[in-house]
Amino acid sequence: MPDPVYTDTLMDELQNRPNVVLLRRELRLADNPALAAACAARAPVIAVFVLDDGEAFAPQGAGRWWLHKSLDRLGKSLSAIGVAFALRRGPMAETAFDFALEAKAGAVFWNRRYELGEIAADRDLKTRLSAAGIGARSFNGRLVREPWELQTGAGAPYRVFTPFWRALRAAGPSRTIAAAPRKARATAQAPVSDSLGDWRLLPTEPDWAREFAGLWTPGEAGAQAALARFLEGPATDYAETRDQPGAEATSRLSPHLAFGEISPLTIWRAVHARVESGAISEKSADKFLSEIAWREFNHSLLYYNPHIADEPINKKFEHVRWRSDKDAFAAWTRGATGYPIVDAAMRELWRTGWTHNRARMIAASFLVKHLMIDWREGERWFRTTLVDADAANNPANWQWVAGCGADAAPWFRIFNPVLQGEKFDAEGAYVRRFVPELAKLPSRYIHKPWAAPADVRTSAGVRLGSDYPRPIVDHAQARRRALAVFDPAQ
């Protein structure tokens, strides 16, 4: 639950001691309630980012690349407004507390988190600070509304998305946007900082992220630019084009949201402003904002189901007996399953650190339903390879695909990868981009190269089993197997 608000009198008593702002995944100046409150006081301000590698959802793989770039840019932004910035690495509560002591802090400010281990660490920190006579204030900087602010008529958390979305849409935000500080009222010398380079967050041998820099601009400025591009372009017909992975039809804001370089409230307000101006239809705006609401819903699931990354929310699915197939899993990770839309999704993920939402669903469904490999293995792979992985969205979405989550896809929904490709990538633009060995196939065969006549494959330079793999599993057989295994009545 929210912390008690410290009185202005207490804050005045502490004004000669610096305020410390503890940053985690809110790497921005605009609409950062903790930073805004700290800078509004008369005390000098010191910001610190603490990286706790022991946390369940500490950035991994692609996320570490993003974090390095974002922290580098955040440091420059904070310096420009007179806020000292330091980096520390270690257990969250202990490291943040030690830093506060070194800084001789009067109070520590932070934005709340919702994963069980994160909540425990922040409570531990608050206890340590209180015992040392240091103030502690926390804020909602991550969500439009916090999990406990939206409940059913019976006073319970929502387990179905549609009524949750209706409730959020009706209630609207519970706070106003916090303006970005223009200049800290006083300056302070930060305690010694770690070197960002010494953290070795960037891959080197090999540099598997070599293409990322040309595709992404981590940091707050990059987030604002991505929002502007989306609102000026894809947002206008988002409802009609969002499911086409071969089109530039989505916002690509997810990694910026994951690292808190932009707040969901900022996006919410910006979209509504465009609707009011007539630039975006209510239909497209509603569809896009429902995606923001899905993120909120996932955070609510995380808060009320703290073991969401390890245990199915729907306990009926604890009976599922998963297959162990290292070769099939490896083929899936490499984009070598023999199903072009699945392979395109997995290759896009490896090359760019991101993949289109529709393609994610198809690829995830294939792993769980076609290969019968535990959804938790897929979740861990995505956690490592996605630049936008976070503690709520990643496991909740995997549970949705597997059919074992709250408001999940029915267990009997098994995506046909051929039909999905033909429906959402009709001309094969997406497959041609990420599976170039199939690029010369006619559109009618691009999603099922094995069905193309031998002369057509020869003309396109496609030799099945050599240039491109044959399907590693037959769809019809895999579907029958999944239906038998997943049936909760079994």
C-alpha positions in Angstrom: 0.0 0.0 0.0 1.1 3.6 -0.4 3.5 5.1 2.2 2.4 7.8 4.6 3.2 11.2 3.3 5.9 13.0 5.2 4.8 16.5 6.4 6.2 19.7 5.0 7.5 20.5 8.5 9.6 17.3 8.6 11.0 18.1 5.1 11.8 21.6 6.2 13.8 20.3 9.2 15.8 18.2 6.7 16.3 20.9 4.2 20.0 21.3 4.9 20.7 17.7 4.2 20.5 16.5 0.6 17.6 14.6 -0.8 18.5 11.3 -2.5 16.4 10.1 -5.4 16.7 6.3 -5.8 16.3 5.4 -9.5 15.5 2.0 -10.9 13.2 1.7 -13.9 12.2 5.4 -14.2 15.1 6.7 -16.2 13.6 10.1 -17.1 13.1 13.6 -15.9 9.6 14.3 -17.1 6.7 12.8 -15.0 9.0 11.3 -12.5 7.1 12.0 -9.2 10.0 11.0 -6.9 12.5 13.3 -8.7 10.0 16.2 -8.9 9.2 16.0 -5.2 12.9 15.9 -4.3 13.7 18.9 -6.5 10.7 20.8 -5.2 12.2 21.0 -1.7 14.9 23.5 -0.7 17.6 20.8 -0.2 20.2 19.8 -2.8 19.4 16.7 -4.8 21.5 13.6 -5.5 20.3 10.8 -7.8 21.6 7.3 -7.6 20.9 4.3 -9.7 21.3 1.0 -8.0 21.8 -2.2 -10.1 20.9 -5.3 -8.1 22.0 -8.3 -10.1 20.3 -10.6 -7.6 16.8 -9.3 -8.3 14.5 -11.7 -10.2 14.1 -9.3 -13.1 17.5 -7.6 -13.2 18.2 -6.6 -16.8 19.8 -9.4 -18.8 21.3 -9.8 -22.2 19.6 -7.2 -24.5 18.2 -5.3 -21.5 21.8 -4.7 -20.3 22.7 -3.1 -23.6 19.7 -0.8 -23.3 20.4 0.0 -19.7 24.0 1.1 -20.5 22.8 3.5 -23.2 19.9 4.9 -21.1 22.1 5.5 -18.0 24.7 7.3 -20.1 22.0 9.7 -21.4 20.3 10.1 -18.1 23.5 11.2 -16.4 23.9 14.0 -19.0 20.3 15.1 -18.5 20.6 15.2 -14.7 23.9 17.1 -14.9 22.2 19.7 -17.0 19.7 20.6 -14.2 22.2 20.5 -11.4 21.4 17.1 -10.0 24.4 15.0 -9.1 24.2 11.4 -10.3 25.9 8.3 -9.0 25.9 4.6 -9.9 26.1 1.8 -7.4 25.9 -2.0 -7.7 24.8 -4.4 -5.0 21.8 -5.7 -3.0 19.1 -3.0 -3.3 18.2 -2.1 0.3 21.7 -2.4 1.7 23.4 -0.5 -1.2 20.8 2.3 -1.2 20.9 2.7 2.5 24.7 2.8 2.6 24.6 5.4 -0.1 22.1 7.5 1.8 24.4 7.4 4.9 27.4 8.4 2.8 25.4 11.3 1.3 24.2 12.4 4.7 20.8 12.4 3.3 17.8 13.9 5.0 15.3 11.9 2.9 15.3 9.3 0.2 12.7 9.4 -2.6 11.7 6.6 -5.0 8.9 5.4 -7.2 7.1 2.2 -6.1 7.6 -1.3 -7.6 5.3 -4.3 -7.6 7.2 -7.5 -7.8 7.4 -9.4 -4.5 11.2 -9.3 -4.1 11.2 -5.6 -5.1 8.5 -4.8 -2.6 10.4 -6.6 0.2 13.6 -4.8 -0.7 11.9 -1.4 -0.6 10.3 -2.2 2.8 13.6 -3.3 4.1 15.1 0.0 2.9 12.4 2.0 4.6 12.9 0.2 7.9 16.7 0.9 7.7 16.2 4.6 6.9 13.6 5.1 9.6 15.9 3.6 12.2 18.7 6.0 11.0 16.4 9.0 11.2 16.3 9.5 7.5 13.0 10.3 5.8 11.5 8.0 3.1 8.9 8.9 0.5 7.6 6.8 -2.3 5.3 7.6 -5.3 3.5 6.0 -8.2 5.7 6.7 -11.2 5.1 3.5 -13.2 1.3 3.1 -13.7 -1.8 5.1 -14.6 -3.4 3.6 -11.5 -1.8 1.3 -9.0 -3.0 -2.3 -8.5 -5.0 -1.6 -5.4 -6.8 1.4 -6.9 -9.0 -0.7 -9.3 -11.1 -3.5 -7.8 -14.2 -5.3 -8.7 -17.6 -4.5 -7.0 -16.8 -7.3 -4.6 -13.5 -5.6 -3.6 -11.3 -8.2 -5.3 -8.6 -7.7 -8.0 -9.7 -8.1 -11.6 -8.9 -11.4 -13.2 -10.5 -10.6 -16.6 -9.1 -7.9 -18.8 -12.2 -6.4 -20.4 -13.9 -5.3 -17.2 -10.5 -4.1 -15.9 -10.1 -2.0 -19.1 -13.6 -0.6 -18.7 -12.9 0.3 -15.1 -9.6 2.0 -16.0 -11.1 3.9 -18.9 -13.9 5.1 -16.7 -11.7 6.0 -13.7 -8.9 7.6 -15.6 -5.5 8.5 -14.0 -5.3 9.0 -10.3 -2.6 11.6 -10.4 -1.4 14.5 -12.6 1.7 14.6 -14.6 4.7 15.7 -12.6 6.6 18.4 -14.5 10.3 17.8 -15.3 12.5 19.8 -12.9 14.1 22.8 -14.6 16.9 23.3 -12.2 17.8 21.9 -8.7 17.6 24.6 -6.1 20.9 23.7 -4.7 23.8 21.5 -5.7 25.6 18.8 -3.8 28.6 16.6 -4.2 27.6 13.0 -4.7 29.5 10.2 -3.0 31.9 8.2 -5.2 30.2 6.6 -8.1 30.9 3.3 -10.0 32.0 3.7 -13.5 29.4 2.7 -16.0 32.0 1.1 -18.3 33.2 -1.1 -15.4 29.8 -2.6 -15.2 30.4 -4.3 -18.6 26.8 -4.2 -19.7 27.6 -4.1 -23.4 28.4 -7.3 -25.3 31.8 -7.5 -26.8 33.0 -10.9 -27.9 30.9 -11.4 -29.9 29.0 -8.1 -30.2 25.6 -9.7 -30.9 24.0 -6.3 -30.4 25.8 -4.7 -33.3 22.6 -3.9 -35.1 20.8 -2.4 -32.1 22.3 1.1 -32.4 20.9 1.7 -35.8 17.4 0.6 -34.7 17.0 2.1 -31.3 17.6 5.3 -29.4 17.5 4.5 -25.7 16.9 7.3 -23.3 14.2 9.9 -22.6 14.7 11.9 -25.8 14.4 8.7 -27.8 11.2 7.8 -26.0 9.7 11.2 -26.7 10.7 11.0 -30.4 9.2 7.5 -30.7 5.9 8.8 -29.2 5.9 11.8 -31.6 6.6 9.5 -34.6 3.8 7.2 -33.6 1.2 9.9 -33.1 2.1 11.6 -36.4 1.9 8.3 -38.4 0.9 4.8 -37.4 -1.5 6.0 -34.7 -4.0 7.3 -37.3 -4.9 3.8 -38.5 -3.6 1.7 -35.6 -6.8 -0.3 -35.2 -6.6 -1.6 -38.7 -2.8 -2.2 -39.1 -1.4 -3.1 -35.7 -1.5 -6.9 -36.4 0.7 -6.7 -39.5 4.3 -7.5 -38.6 5.6 -6.4 -42.0 4.2 -2.9 -41.6 5.6 0.0 -39.5 2.3 0.1 -37.7 3.2 0.0 -33.9 4.6 2.5 -31.5 7.8 0.6 -30.5 7.5 2.3 -27.2 7.7 -0.9 -25.1 11.4 -0.8 -24.3 11.1 2.9 -23.3 8.2 2.0 -21.0 10.1 -1.0 -19.6 13.0 1.2 -18.5 10.8 4.1 -17.5 12.1 6.6 -20.1 8.5 7.6 -20.6 5.6 7.1 -18.3 2.3 5.5 -19.3 0.5 8.6 -18.0 2.5 10.8 -20.5 1.4 8.5 -23.3 -2.2 8.4 -22.0 -2.5 12.2 -21.9 -0.8 12.6 -25.3 -3.1 10.2 -27.1 -6.2 11.8 -25.5 -4.9 15.2 -26.7 -4.6 14.0 -30.2 -8.2 12.6 -30.1 -9.5 15.9 -28.9 -7.7 17.7 -31.7 -9.2 15.3 -34.2 -5.9 14.0 -35.4 -6.6 10.4 -34.2 -9.9 8.6 -34.3 -11.4 7.4 -31.0 -11.3 3.8 -32.5 -7.6 3.8 -33.0 -6.9 5.6 -29.7 -9.1 3.2 -27.8 -7.3 0.2 -29.4 -3.8 1.6 -28.6 -4.7 2.7 -25.0 -6.1 -0.8 -24.4 -2.5 -1.9 -24.9 -1.4 0.5 -22.2 -4.2 -0.9 -20.1 -3.0 -4.5 -20.8 0.3 -3.5 -19.3 -1.5 -2.1 -16.3 -3.5 -5.3 -16.0 -0.3 -7.4 -16.1 1.2 -5.3 -13.3 -2.0 -6.0 -11.2 -1.6 -9.7 -11.9 2.0 -9.5 -10.8 1.1 -7.7 -7.6 -1.6 -10.2 -6.6 0.1 -13.2 -8.0 3.7 -12.7 -6.9 4.9 -16.1 -8.3 3.7 -15.4 -11.8 7.0 -16.2 -13.4 7.2 -19.7 -11.9 3.6 -20.9 -11.2 0.5 -20.9 -13.4 -2.2 -18.6 -12.1 -4.8 -21.2 -13.1 -3.8 -24.1 -10.9 -5.7 -26.6 -13.2 -2.6 -26.4 -15.5 -0.2 -27.6 -12.9 -0.9 -31.1 -14.3 0.7 -30.4 -17.7 3.6 -32.7 -18.4 6.1 -30.8 -20.5 8.5 -32.3 -23.0 12.3 -31.9 -22.7 13.6 -31.5 -26.2 16.9 -29.5 -26.4 17.2 -29.8 -30.2 13.6 -28.5 -30.8 14.2 -25.6 -28.3 17.4 -24.7 -30.0 15.7 -24.8 -33.4 13.1 -22.4 -32.1 15.6 -20.0 -30.6 17.5 -19.9 -33.9 14.5 -19.4 -36.1 14.9 -22.8 -37.8 11.6 -24.5 -37.1 10.6 -24.8 -40.8 7.6 -22.5 -40.3 8.5 -19.1 -41.8 6.4 -16.8 -39.7 7.8 -18.4 -36.5 11.3 -18.3 -37.8 10.9 -14.6 -38.9 9.8 -13.7 -35.4 12.7 -15.5 -33.7 15.3 -14.1 -36.0 13.9 -10.6 -35.6 14.1 -11.0 -31.9 17.8 -12.0 -32.0 18.8 -9.3 -34.5 16.8 -6.4 -33.0 16.0 -7.3 -29.4 12.4 -6.9 -30.2 9.7 -8.6 -32.2 6.2 -7.6 -33.3 3.4 -8.5 -30.8 1.5 -10.7 -33.3 4.7 -12.5 -34.2 5.5 -13.0 -30.5 2.2 -14.7 -29.9 2.6 -17.0 -32.9 6.2 -17.9 -31.9 5.3 -18.4 -28.2 2.3 -20.5 -29.1 4.4 -22.7 -31.3 6.9 -23.4 -28.5 4.2 -24.3 -26.0 1.5 -25.9 -28.1 3.4 -27.4 -31.0 6.6 -28.5 -29.2 5.0 -28.9 -25.8 8.0 -27.2 -24.2 7.4 -25.5 -20.8 6.3 -21.8 -21.2 8.8 -20.9 -18.5 11.7 -21.8 -20.8 10.3 -19.5 -23.4 9.8 -16.8 -20.8 13.4 -17.0 -19.7 14.6 -16.8 -23.3 12.5 -13.7 -24.0 13.7 -12.2 -20.7 17.3 -12.5 -22.0 16.8 -11.5 -25.6 14.1 -8.7 -25.4 15.0 -5.1 -24.8 11.5 -4.6 -23.4 11.2 -7.5 -20.9 9.9 -6.7 -17.5 8.6 -8.5 -14.4 4.9 -8.1 -15.3 4.5 -8.2 -19.1 6.9 -11.1 -19.9 5.5 -13.8 -17.6 1.9 -12.7 -17.8 2.0 -12.7 -21.6 3.5 -16.2 -21.7 0.9 -17.4 -19.3 -1.7 -15.9 -21.6 -0.4 -17.8 -24.6 -0.1 -21.1 -22.6 -3.6 -20.7 -21.5 -2.8 -21.0 -17.8 -3.0 -17.3 -16.8 -5.7 -14.9 -15.8 -8.0 -14.1 -18.7 -5.7 -16.3 -20.8 -6.3 -17.6 -24.4 -8.3 -20.8 -24.1 -6.1 -23.9 -23.8 -7.6 -25.2 -27.0 -6.5 -22.1 -29.0 -3.6 -23.4 -31.0 -2.3 -21.0 -33.7 -1.8 -22.5 -37.1 1.4 -20.8 -38.1 0.6 -21.1 -41.8 -2.8 -19.5 -41.6 -1.5 -16.9 -39.2 1.2 -16.0 -41.7 -1.2 -15.9 -44.6 -3.6 -13.7 -42.6 -1.3 -11.2 -41.1 1.7 -11.2 -43.6 -0.3 -11.9 -46.8 2.4 -10.8 -49.2 5.2 -12.2 -47.0 7.0 -8.8 -46.4 7.9 -9.8 -42.9 9.2 -13.3 -43.8 11.1 -11.9 -46.8 12.9 -9.5 -44.5 14.0 -11.9 -41.8 14.1 -15.2 -43.7 15.8 -13.9 -46.8 16.5 -17.5 -48.2 12.7 -17.6 -49.0 12.5 -14.1 -50.4 12.0 -15.3 -54.0 9.2 -17.6 -53.4 5.7 -16.5 -54.7 3.5 -15.1 -51.9 1.2 -18.1 -52.1 4.0 -20.4 -50.9 6.0 -18.0 -48.7 4.4 -19.4 -45.5 4.4 -23.1 -46.7 7.5 -23.6 -48.8 7.1 -27.4 -48.7 3.9 -27.0 -50.6 5.5 -25.3 -53.6 6.1 -27.4 -56.7 9.7 -28.5 -57.1 10.3 -26.3 -60.1 9.0 -23.2 -58.2 11.4 -23.9 -55.3 14.2 -24.4 -57.7 13.5 -21.2 -59.4 13.4 -19.4 -56.1 16.7 -21.0 -55.0 15.1 -22.9 -52.1 16.3 -26.4 -51.3 14.3 -27.8 -48.3 16.6 -29.4 -45.8 19.5 -27.4 -47.1 18.8 -23.7 -47.7 15.8 -23.9 -45.3 14.7 -26.6 -42.9 11.7 -28.8 -43.3 9.1 -28.4 -40.5 10.4 -29.9 -37.3 6.8 -31.0 -36.4 3.6 -31.6 -38.3 0.9 -29.0 -37.4 -2.0 -31.4 -37.4 -0.2 -34.0 -35.3 1.1 -31.4 -32.9 -2.4 -30.0 -32.5 -3.9 -33.3 -31.5 -1.1 -33.9 -29.0 -1.5 -30.5 -27.4 -5.3 -30.9 -27.1 -4.8 -34.2 -25.3 -2.2 -32.9 -23.0 -3.7 -29.5 -22.1 -7.3 -30.7 -21.5 -7.8 -29.9 -17.8 -10.2 -32.8 -17.6 -7.4 -35.3 -18.2 
